[in-house]
Amino acid sequence: MGRPVDLAIVGCGAVVETKYRVALARLESRGIARVAALVDPNPERLAALKRHFPSAKTFAAVGDAFAQVTPALTVVTSPPARHAEHTLAAIDAGSHVLCEKPMAVAVPDAERMVAAAQAKRRVLAIGMLRRLYPGLADARALLAAGALGDDVRFIYREGSVYNWPVTTDAPFRRVTAGGGVLMDFGSHVLDLLSALFGAPSVAAYEDDALADGVEANCRIGLAFPTANGTAQLSWTQPLATGLRVVGTHGELMLRPSTLEPLRWRRRGGSWEVGRHAATWPLDLETQGPRGAPRSDYDCFYFQLVQTLRAVAHGEPVPATGEQGLAIVRAIETCYRRATPLRLPWLTATEQAALDARHWSRQWAAA
């Protein structure tokens, strides 16, 4: 397979440590890629990750890294507010980019990322991991075959108590994070629904963010070319996570945050389990072996391999920069239409007091 492909990792925090590290080590062990550069302003994070990738050079700033290393692919896992800056620096240095979600916190930033990749003819992939889940492939096949019929509607719920390891309050401040639960796994949700139903259109949005904080709970009304429905997201409640899609001829149920197979049935029939047969290439050989993901770690590995195959062979990436831009636009539309979330256990007076502190009041005044 030739010499391993050089990679640069920009941002050495929890995303890499808990998600990408195993996949990167697997790429190195198979001789497919080599982590050549680690970039982070925090020396403790750099030291912790370098223990796993001892041959990598370490840098505090991207400019210094790209002055000394010429990676074929840069994986951007820095805080979302810096995704655009780091992606543009990598593309300007001649590198292809896999940028973690959300692609950016503002539409103009995402547009600049896409334009730069197009101008320099670089691959720009977005880390929408759920596009690699077999259940999504099964759901798309069923919908494409018309198995659910017409008048397709959906309800999506996803929620858990926030437990991501943080070292500052940056994820909970709008000025540094751009948003809360919607910006976080809401970007996955909107992308997955877009993969099923087409380009999203926001019909309504309400959340519970106050003052300069971010939302912990939200509800979105969505319209797509082939379906309509609602999505409810939470950082504070362990919701019964799942997607239910119903049409005139049948329905399906999917737990999109896991690799569980979908279940579906024709109207009046018994539940059936999806085929769960989607596979992805295991290496960069044009006719090489394929494998099925059985864990999130597998999905991160397949995502990296497929992005490298896009660089080497011009194959499609799981999620493109243009698709990432569409999600950033949808999120921005949500925030521009934000209204206070209705909390039915509050009295009218209590709800009015909460409404007066809703972040959209400040945003409108500004």
C-alpha positions as a Markdown table, in Angstrom:
| # | Residue | x | y | z |
|---|---|---|---|---|
| 1 | Met | 0.0 | 0.0 | 0.0 |
| 2 | Gly | 3.0 | 2.3 | 0.0 |
| 3 | Arg | 4.2 | 4.8 | 2.5 |
| 4 | Pro | 1.7 | 5.7 | 5.3 |
| 5 | Val | -0.2 | 8.9 | 4.8 |
| 6 | Asp | 0.8 | 11.8 | 7.1 |
| 7 | Leu | -2.0 | 13.2 | 9.3 |
| 8 | Ala | -2.2 | 16.3 | 11.4 |
| 9 | Ile | -4.5 | 16.5 | 14.4 |
| 10 | Val | -5.6 | 20.0 | 15.4 |
| 11 | Gly | -7.2 | 20.0 | 18.8 |
| 12 | Cys | -6.0 | 17.3 | 21.3 |
| 13 | Gly | -8.9 | 17.4 | 23.8 |
| 14 | Ala | -11.6 | 15.0 | 24.7 |
| 15 | Val | -12.9 | 14.4 | 21.1 |
| 16 | Val | -9.6 | 12.9 | 20.1 |
| 17 | Glu | -8.9 | 11.2 | 23.4 |
| 18 | Thr | -12.3 | 9.5 | 23.7 |
| 19 | Lys | -13.3 | 9.1 | 20.0 |
| 20 | Tyr | -10.5 | 9.3 | 17.5 |
| 21 | Arg | -7.5 | 7.9 | 19.3 |
| 22 | Val | -8.4 | 4.2 | 18.9 |
| 23 | Ala | -9.1 | 4.7 | 15.2 |
| 24 | Leu | -5.9 | 6.6 | 14.6 |
| 25 | Ala | -3.9 | 4.0 | 16.4 |
| 26 | Arg | -5.5 | 1.3 | 14.2 |
| 27 | Leu | -4.6 | 3.3 | 11.0 |
| 28 | Glu | -1.0 | 3.4 | 12.2 |
| 29 | Ser | -0.8 | -0.2 | 13.2 |
| 30 | Arg | -2.0 | -1.2 | 9.7 |
| 31 | Gly | 0.5 | 1.1 | 8.0 |
| 32 | Ile | -2.3 | 3.2 | 6.3 |
| 33 | Ala | -1.5 | 6.5 | 8.0 |
| 34 | Arg | 0.8 | 8.1 | 10.5 |
| 35 | Val | 0.0 | 10.9 | 13.0 |
| 36 | Ala | 2.8 | 13.3 | 12.0 |
| 37 | Ala | 1.6 | 16.4 | 13.9 |
| 38 | Leu | -0.3 | 17.2 | 17.1 |
| 39 | Val | -1.5 | 20.8 | 17.6 |
| 40 | Asp | -3.0 | 22.2 | 20.8 |
| 41 | Pro | -2.1 | 25.3 | 22.9 |
| 42 | Asn | -2.4 | 23.1 | 26.1 |
| 43 | Pro | 1.0 | 21.4 | 26.7 |
| 44 | Glu | -0.6 | 18.8 | 29.0 |
| 45 | Arg | -3.0 | 17.7 | 26.3 |
| 46 | Leu | -0.2 | 17.5 | 23.8 |
| 47 | Ala | 1.9 | 15.4 | 26.2 |
| 48 | Ala | -1.0 | 13.0 | 27.0 |
| 49 | Leu | -1.7 | 12.3 | 23.3 |
| 50 | Lys | 1.9 | 12.1 | 22.3 |
| 51 | Arg | 2.3 | 9.1 | 24.6 |
| 52 | His | 0.1 | 7.2 | 22.1 |
| 53 | Phe | 1.7 | 8.7 | 19.0 |
| 54 | Pro | 5.4 | 9.1 | 19.9 |
| 55 | Ser | 6.6 | 9.8 | 16.4 |
| 56 | Ala | 4.3 | 12.9 | 16.1 |
| 57 | Lys | 5.8 | 16.4 | 16.3 |
| 58 | Thr | 3.9 | 18.7 | 18.7 |
| 59 | Phe | 3.0 | 22.3 | 18.2 |
| 60 | Ala | 1.1 | 25.0 | 20.1 |
| 61 | Ala | -0.2 | 26.8 | 16.9 |
| 62 | Val | -1.3 | 25.6 | 13.5 |
| 63 | Gly | 1.0 | 28.1 | 11.7 |
| 64 | Asp | 4.0 | 26.5 | 13.3 |
| 65 | Ala | 2.7 | 23.0 | 12.5 |
| 66 | Phe | 2.1 | 23.7 | 8.8 |
| 67 | Ala | 5.5 | 25.4 | 8.5 |
| 68 | Gln | 7.2 | 22.2 | 9.4 |
| 69 | Val | 4.8 | 19.4 | 8.4 |
| 70 | Thr | 2.9 | 18.8 | 5.1 |
| 71 | Pro | 0.1 | 16.4 | 6.0 |
| 72 | Ala | -2.1 | 14.9 | 3.4 |
| 73 | Leu | -5.1 | 15.1 | 5.7 |
| 74 | Thr | -5.8 | 17.4 | 8.7 |
| 75 | Val | -8.3 | 16.3 | 11.3 |
| 76 | Val | -9.8 | 19.4 | 12.9 |
| 77 | Thr | -11.2 | 18.5 | 16.4 |
| 78 | Ser | -10.7 | 21.9 | 18.1 |
| 79 | Pro | -13.6 | 23.8 | 19.7 |
| 80 | Pro | -16.3 | 24.5 | 17.2 |
| 81 | Ala | -15.8 | 28.3 | 17.3 |
| 82 | Arg | -12.3 | 27.7 | 15.8 |
| 83 | His | -13.2 | 25.1 | 13.2 |
| 84 | Ala | -13.2 | 27.7 | 10.4 |
| 85 | Glu | -9.9 | 29.2 | 11.4 |
| 86 | His | -8.1 | 25.9 | 11.6 |
| 87 | Thr | -9.8 | 24.4 | 8.5 |
| 88 | Leu | -8.9 | 27.4 | 6.4 |
| 89 | Ala | -5.3 | 27.3 | 7.6 |
| 90 | Ala | -5.0 | 23.6 | 6.7 |
| 91 | Ile | -6.5 | 24.1 | 3.2 |
| 92 | Asp | -4.2 | 27.1 | 2.6 |
| 93 | Ala | -1.3 | 24.8 | 3.5 |
| 94 | Gly | -2.4 | 22.4 | 0.9 |
| 95 | Ser | -4.0 | 19.8 | 3.2 |
| 96 | His | -7.3 | 18.0 | 2.8 |
| 97 | Val | -9.5 | 18.3 | 5.9 |
| 98 | Leu | -11.8 | 16.2 | 8.0 |
| 99 | Cys | -13.6 | 18.7 | 10.3 |
| 100 | Glu | -15.6 | 17.5 | 13.3 |
| 101 | Lys | -19.2 | 18.6 | 13.7 |
| 102 | Pro | -20.6 | 21.2 | 14.0 |
| 103 | Met | -18.7 | 22.4 | 10.9 |
| 104 | Ala | -18.9 | 26.0 | 12.2 |
| 105 | Val | -20.9 | 28.2 | 14.5 |
| 106 | Ala | -21.8 | 30.7 | 11.8 |
| 107 | Val | -22.9 | 30.5 | 8.2 |
| 108 | Pro | -20.3 | 32.9 | 6.8 |
| 109 | Asp | -17.5 | 30.8 | 8.4 |
| 110 | Ala | -18.9 | 27.6 | 6.9 |
| 111 | Glu | -19.3 | 29.3 | 3.5 |
| 112 | Arg | -15.7 | 30.3 | 3.6 |
| 113 | Met | -14.6 | 26.8 | 4.4 |
| 114 | Val | -16.5 | 25.4 | 1.4 |
| 115 | Ala | -15.3 | 28.1 | -1.0 |
| 116 | Ala | -11.7 | 27.6 | 0.1 |
| 117 | Ala | -11.9 | 23.8 | -0.4 |
| 118 | Gln | -13.4 | 24.3 | -3.9 |
| 119 | Ala | -10.9 | 26.9 | -4.9 |
| 120 | Lys | -7.9 | 24.8 | -3.8 |
| 121 | Arg | -9.5 | 21.5 | -5.0 |
| 122 | Arg | -9.2 | 20.0 | -1.5 |
| 123 | Val | -11.4 | 17.4 | 0.1 |
| 124 | Leu | -13.5 | 18.9 | 2.9 |
| 125 | Ala | -15.3 | 16.2 | 4.9 |
| 126 | Ile | -17.5 | 16.8 | 7.9 |
| 127 | Gly | -17.5 | 14.4 | 10.9 |
| 128 | Met | -21.2 | 13.3 | 10.7 |
| 129 | Leu | -20.5 | 9.9 | 12.1 |
| 130 | Arg | -24.1 | 8.6 | 12.0 |
| 131 | Arg | -24.0 | 8.5 | 8.2 |
| 132 | Leu | -21.9 | 5.3 | 8.6 |
| 133 | Tyr | -24.5 | 3.5 | 10.8 |
| 134 | Pro | -26.0 | 0.5 | 9.1 |
| 135 | Gly | -29.5 | 1.4 | 10.4 |
| 136 | Leu | -29.4 | 4.6 | 8.4 |
| 137 | Ala | -28.5 | 2.7 | 5.2 |
| 138 | Asp | -31.5 | 0.4 | 5.8 |
| 139 | Ala | -33.9 | 3.3 | 6.5 |
| 140 | Arg | -32.8 | 5.1 | 3.3 |
| 141 | Ala | -33.3 | 1.9 | 1.3 |
| 142 | Leu | -36.8 | 1.4 | 2.7 |
| 143 | Leu | -37.8 | 5.0 | 2.0 |
| 144 | Ala | -36.3 | 5.0 | -1.5 |
| 145 | Ala | -38.3 | 1.8 | -2.3 |
| 146 | Gly | -41.5 | 3.5 | -1.1 |
| 147 | Ala | -42.1 | 0.9 | 1.6 |
| 148 | Leu | -43.7 | 3.4 | 3.9 |
| 149 | Gly | -46.0 | 4.9 | 1.3 |
| 150 | Asp | -47.0 | 8.6 | 1.2 |
| 151 | Asp | -47.7 | 11.3 | 3.8 |
| 152 | Val | -44.6 | 10.5 | 5.7 |
| 153 | Arg | -44.3 | 12.0 | 9.2 |
| 154 | Phe | -41.7 | 11.5 | 11.9 |
| 155 | Ile | -41.0 | 12.1 | 15.6 |
| 156 | Tyr | -37.4 | 12.3 | 16.8 |
| 157 | Arg | -36.4 | 12.4 | 20.5 |
| 158 | Glu | -32.8 | 12.3 | 21.9 |
| 159 | Gly | -31.8 | 13.3 | 25.4 |
| 160 | Ser | -29.4 | 12.5 | 28.2 |
| 161 | Val | -27.9 | 14.2 | 31.2 |
| 162 | Tyr | -24.9 | 16.2 | 30.0 |
| 163 | Asn | -21.7 | 14.3 | 30.9 |
| 164 | Trp | -19.0 | 15.5 | 28.4 |
| 165 | Pro | -15.7 | 16.2 | 30.1 |
| 166 | Val | -15.1 | 20.0 | 30.2 |
| 167 | Thr | -12.3 | 22.1 | 31.7 |
| 168 | Thr | -14.0 | 25.6 | 31.3 |
| 169 | Asp | -17.5 | 27.1 | 31.0 |
| 170 | Ala | -17.0 | 27.7 | 27.3 |
| 171 | Pro | -19.5 | 25.1 | 26.1 |
| 172 | Phe | -22.3 | 26.8 | 28.1 |
| 173 | Arg | -21.7 | 30.4 | 26.9 |
| 174 | Arg | -23.3 | 31.5 | 23.6 |
| 175 | Val | -20.3 | 33.8 | 22.7 |
| 176 | Thr | -17.8 | 30.9 | 22.9 |
| 177 | Ala | -20.0 | 27.8 | 21.9 |
| 178 | Gly | -22.4 | 29.4 | 19.5 |
| 179 | Gly | -25.2 | 27.3 | 21.0 |
| 180 | Gly | -26.1 | 24.3 | 23.3 |
| 181 | Val | -27.8 | 21.0 | 22.7 |
| 182 | Leu | -28.9 | 22.0 | 19.1 |
| 183 | Met | -25.3 | 22.9 | 18.2 |
| 184 | Asp | -24.0 | 19.8 | 19.9 |
| 185 | Phe | -25.8 | 16.5 | 18.9 |
| 186 | Gly | -28.5 | 18.5 | 17.2 |
| 187 | Ser | -26.2 | 18.8 | 14.3 |
| 188 | His | -26.0 | 15.0 | 14.1 |
| 189 | Val | -29.8 | 14.9 | 14.3 |
| 190 | Leu | -30.4 | 17.4 | 11.5 |
| 191 | Asp | -27.9 | 15.7 | 9.3 |
| 192 | Leu | -29.3 | 12.3 | 9.8 |
| 193 | Leu | -32.8 | 13.5 | 9.0 |
| 194 | Ser | -31.5 | 15.3 | 5.9 |
| 195 | Ala | -29.8 | 12.1 | 4.8 |
| 196 | Leu | -33.3 | 10.4 | 5.0 |
| 197 | Phe | -35.6 | 13.2 | 3.7 |
| 198 | Gly | -33.6 | 15.8 | 1.8 |
| 199 | Ala | -32.8 | 19.5 | 2.5 |
| 200 | Pro | -34.3 | 20.7 | 5.8 |
| 201 | Ser | -36.7 | 23.7 | 6.3 |
| 202 | Val | -37.3 | 25.0 | 9.8 |
| 203 | Ala | -41.0 | 25.6 | 10.6 |
| 204 | Ala | -40.6 | 26.4 | 14.3 |
| 205 | Tyr | -38.1 | 26.4 | 17.1 |
| 206 | Glu | -38.2 | 26.9 | 20.8 |
| 207 | Asp | -35.6 | 26.5 | 23.5 |
| 208 | Asp | -34.8 | 27.2 | 27.2 |
| 209 | Ala | -31.7 | 29.4 | 26.9 |
| 210 | Leu | -31.5 | 32.4 | 29.2 |
| 211 | Ala | -29.5 | 35.6 | 29.0 |
| 212 | Asp | -26.1 | 34.8 | 27.4 |
| 213 | Gly | -26.3 | 31.0 | 28.1 |
| 214 | Val | -27.0 | 28.2 | 25.7 |
| 215 | Glu | -30.1 | 25.9 | 25.4 |
| 216 | Ala | -30.2 | 22.7 | 27.3 |
| 217 | Asn | -33.6 | 21.7 | 25.8 |
| 218 | Cys | -35.2 | 22.5 | 22.5 |
| 219 | Arg | -38.0 | 21.5 | 20.2 |
| 220 | Ile | -37.9 | 21.9 | 16.4 |
| 221 | Gly | -40.6 | 21.8 | 13.8 |
| 222 | Leu | -39.2 | 20.6 | 10.5 |
| 223 | Ala | -40.3 | 20.2 | 6.9 |
| 224 | Phe | -38.4 | 18.2 | 4.3 |
| 225 | Pro | -39.2 | 17.5 | 0.6 |
| 226 | Thr | -40.4 | 14.0 | 1.6 |
| 227 | Ala | -41.5 | 14.2 | 5.2 |
| 228 | Asn | -42.6 | 16.5 | 8.1 |
| 229 | Gly | -42.1 | 16.2 | 11.8 |
| 230 | Thr | -40.7 | 17.4 | 15.1 |
| 231 | Ala | -37.4 | 16.8 | 17.0 |
| 232 | Gln | -37.0 | 17.2 | 20.7 |
| 233 | Leu | -33.4 | 17.4 | 22.2 |
| 234 | Ser | -32.2 | 17.5 | 25.8 |
| 235 | Trp | -29.0 | 17.9 | 27.8 |
| 236 | Thr | -31.0 | 17.5 | 31.1 |
| 237 | Gln | -33.5 | 14.6 | 30.5 |
| 238 | Pro | -32.9 | 11.0 | 29.6 |
| 239 | Leu | -35.5 | 11.0 | 26.8 |
| 240 | Ala | -36.6 | 7.8 | 25.2 |
| 241 | Thr | -34.2 | 8.3 | 22.3 |
| 242 | Gly | -35.4 | 7.2 | 18.9 |
| 243 | Leu | -36.8 | 8.1 | 15.5 |
| 244 | Arg | -40.3 | 6.9 | 14.5 |
| 245 | Val | -41.3 | 7.4 | 10.8 |
| 246 | Val | -44.9 | 6.7 | 9.7 |
| 247 | Gly | -46.4 | 6.6 | 6.3 |
| 248 | Thr | -49.6 | 5.4 | 4.6 |
| 249 | His | -48.2 | 1.9 | 4.1 |
| 250 | Gly | -46.0 | 1.3 | 7.1 |
| 251 | Glu | -43.7 | 2.6 | 9.7 |
| 252 | Leu | -40.1 | 2.2 | 11.0 |
| 253 | Met | -38.3 | 2.8 | 14.3 |
| 254 | Leu | -34.6 | 3.5 | 14.7 |
| 255 | Arg | -32.3 | 4.4 | 17.5 |
| 256 | Pro | -30.0 | 6.8 | 15.6 |
| 257 | Ser | -27.6 | 7.3 | 18.4 |
| 258 | Thr | -26.6 | 3.6 | 18.4 |
| 259 | Leu | -25.7 | 0.9 | 15.9 |
| 260 | Glu | -28.8 | -1.1 | 16.6 |
| 261 | Pro | -30.6 | -2.3 | 13.5 |
| 262 | Leu | -33.9 | -0.6 | 12.6 |
| 263 | Arg | -37.3 | -2.2 | 13.0 |
| 264 | Trp | -40.1 | -1.7 | 10.5 |
| 265 | Arg | -43.5 | -3.1 | 9.5 |
| 266 | Arg | -46.1 | -2.8 | 6.8 |
| 267 | Arg | -49.4 | -1.4 | 8.0 |
| 268 | Gly | -51.2 | -4.2 | 9.9 |
| 269 | Gly | -48.1 | -6.5 | 9.7 |
| 270 | Ser | -45.5 | -7.7 | 12.2 |
| 271 | Trp | -42.3 | -6.0 | 13.0 |
| 272 | Glu | -39.2 | -7.0 | 11.0 |
| 273 | Val | -35.6 | -6.3 | 11.8 |
| 274 | Gly | -33.4 | -4.5 | 9.2 |
| 275 | Arg | -30.7 | -6.3 | 7.2 |
| 276 | His | -27.9 | -4.4 | 8.9 |
| 277 | Ala | -25.7 | -5.2 | 6.0 |
| 278 | Ala | -23.9 | -1.9 | 5.2 |
| 279 | Thr | -20.1 | -2.2 | 4.8 |
| 280 | Trp | -17.2 | 0.2 | 4.3 |
| 281 | Pro | -13.6 | -0.2 | 3.0 |
| 282 | Leu | -11.0 | -1.3 | 5.5 |
| 283 | Asp | -8.0 | 0.2 | 3.7 |
| 284 | Leu | -7.0 | 2.3 | 0.7 |
| 285 | Glu | -6.7 | -0.5 | -1.9 |
| 286 | Thr | -9.1 | 0.1 | -4.8 |
| 287 | Gln | -10.6 | -3.5 | -4.5 |
| 288 | Gly | -9.6 | -4.1 | -0.9 |
| 289 | Pro | -11.6 | -5.8 | 1.9 |
| 290 | Arg | -14.7 | -4.3 | 3.5 |
| 291 | Gly | -16.1 | -4.5 | 6.9 |
| 292 | Ala | -19.3 | -3.6 | 8.9 |
| 293 | Pro | -19.1 | -1.2 | 11.9 |
| 294 | Arg | -19.9 | -2.8 | 15.2 |
| 295 | Ser | -19.1 | 0.1 | 17.5 |
| 296 | Asp | -18.5 | 3.9 | 17.4 |
| 297 | Tyr | -14.8 | 3.2 | 17.3 |
| 298 | Asp | -15.3 | 1.3 | 14.0 |
| 299 | Cys | -17.3 | 4.2 | 12.6 |
| 300 | Phe | -14.5 | 6.6 | 13.4 |
| 301 | Tyr | -12.0 | 4.3 | 11.7 |
| 302 | Phe | -14.2 | 3.8 | 8.6 |
| 303 | Gln | -14.8 | 7.6 | 8.4 |
| 304 | Leu | -11.1 | 8.3 | 8.4 |
| 305 | Val | -10.4 | 5.5 | 5.8 |
| 306 | Gln | -13.2 | 6.8 | 3.5 |
| 307 | Thr | -11.9 | 10.4 | 3.7 |
| 308 | Leu | -8.4 | 9.1 | 2.8 |
| 309 | Arg | -10.0 | 7.2 | -0.1 |
| 310 | Ala | -11.6 | 10.4 | -1.3 |
| 311 | Val | -8.1 | 12.0 | -1.3 |
| 312 | Ala | -6.5 | 9.0 | -3.0 |
| 313 | His | -9.2 | 7.9 | -5.4 |
| 314 | Gly | -11.7 | 10.7 | -5.6 |
| 315 | Glu | -14.4 | 8.6 | -3.9 |
| 316 | Pro | -17.2 | 10.4 | -2.0 |
| 317 | Val | -16.9 | 11.2 | 1.7 |
| 318 | Pro | -19.7 | 10.3 | 4.1 |
| 319 | Ala | -20.6 | 13.9 | 4.6 |
| 320 | Thr | -19.4 | 16.8 | 2.4 |
| 321 | Gly | -18.7 | 20.4 | 3.3 |
| 322 | Glu | -21.8 | 21.4 | 1.3 |
| 323 | Gln | -23.9 | 19.1 | 3.4 |
| 324 | Gly | -22.3 | 20.4 | 6.6 |
| 325 | Leu | -23.0 | 24.0 | 5.4 |
| 326 | Ala | -26.7 | 23.1 | 5.0 |
| 327 | Ile | -26.9 | 22.0 | 8.6 |
| 328 | Val | -25.2 | 25.2 | 9.8 |
| 329 | Arg | -27.8 | 27.2 | 7.9 |
| 330 | Ala | -30.6 | 25.2 | 9.4 |
| 331 | Ile | -29.2 | 25.7 | 12.9 |
| 332 | Glu | -28.8 | 29.5 | 12.3 |
| 333 | Thr | -32.5 | 29.6 | 11.1 |
| 334 | Cys | -33.5 | 27.9 | 14.3 |
| 335 | Tyr | -31.7 | 30.5 | 16.4 |
| 336 | Arg | -33.1 | 33.4 | 14.4 |
| 337 | Arg | -36.6 | 32.0 | 15.0 |
| 338 | Ala | -36.1 | 31.1 | 18.7 |
| 339 | Thr | -39.0 | 31.5 | 21.0 |
| 340 | Pro | -39.2 | 30.5 | 24.7 |
| 341 | Leu | -39.8 | 26.8 | 25.4 |
| 342 | Arg | -43.2 | 26.2 | 26.9 |
| 343 | Leu | -42.9 | 24.5 | 30.3 |
| 344 | Pro | -46.4 | 23.2 | 31.2 |
| 345 | Trp | -45.7 | 22.8 | 35.0 |
| 346 | Leu | -45.1 | 26.6 | 35.3 |
| 347 | Thr | -47.9 | 29.0 | 36.2 |
| 348 | Ala | -48.7 | 31.7 | 33.7 |
| 349 | Thr | -46.8 | 34.2 | 35.8 |
| 350 | Glu | -43.8 | 32.0 | 36.2 |
| 351 | Gln | -43.7 | 31.3 | 32.4 |
| 352 | Ala | -43.9 | 35.1 | 31.7 |
| 353 | Ala | -41.0 | 35.8 | 34.0 |
| 354 | Leu | -38.9 | 33.1 | 32.2 |
| 355 | Asp | -39.9 | 34.4 | 28.8 |
| 356 | Ala | -38.6 | 37.8 | 29.8 |
| 357 | Arg | -35.2 | 36.4 | 30.4 |
| 358 | His | -35.0 | 34.3 | 27.2 |
| 359 | Trp | -31.9 | 34.8 | 25.3 |
| 360 | Ser | -33.8 | 35.9 | 22.1 |
| 361 | Arg | -34.9 | 39.0 | 23.9 |
| 362 | Gln | -31.2 | 40.1 | 24.2 |
| 363 | Trp | -30.5 | 39.0 | 20.7 |
| 364 | Ala | -33.4 | 41.0 | 19.3 |
| 365 | Ala | -32.3 | 44.1 | 21.2 |
| 366 | Ala | -28.8 | 43.8 | 19.9 |
